[in-house]
Amino acid sequence: GRTVATEAHKFEVGVFVIVTTIVAIAGAIWLGASRFLEKTEPYVTYFSESVQGLDPGSSVKFRGVPGGHVASIRIAADGELIEVLMDIDATMTTAVKRDPTLRATLELSGITGLRYIEIDRRKGDALNQAQVLNFKPPCDVIPSSRSSFKAIQSALEDVYDRFMQLDVGGISTDAKISTLSEAP
């Protein structure tokens, strides 16, 4: 009697494993297919800075709301800029088409070093920095602006350069001379 119970138990475990595997595979296919069934429109942006940490599949957010993903990243036709092709949800494209002040920027996703693209309204200098392309882009372009990280890095480099241009030795010599000449 004991071998029949063991055989029945093995059969039940086998059926459970097979059913679980089929459900997992079906779920993965459904999740993968749902991305392909989304209605998206292609847009492109061009960056003149490093896109390290941005990968195909990275999020594209419109004012903080997930609204698409990066489809591909490659060097642009001019050999200088980085071309980022994005698939943006059809529900977001009406807002994107209506607003000429929108700019794409690279943003850090936490402290992981991974990046995503943020599309938001920009003012002032960020609007004036839209690249002039000397080639035909593959689809509609969302101009880019410098990421906040790059802007901070650039400002720090400027401060460092100005500090290094100070004549610290000359200032200290002048201070010593003026101190000595003022002595009684």
Salt bridges, closest charged atoms under 4 A:
GLU41 OE1 - LYS97 NZ 3.36
GLU83 OE2 - ARG74 NE 2.62
ASP87 OD2 - HIS69 NE2 3.67
ASP99 OD2 - ARG121 NE 2.56
ASP120 OD1 - ARG63 NE 3.13
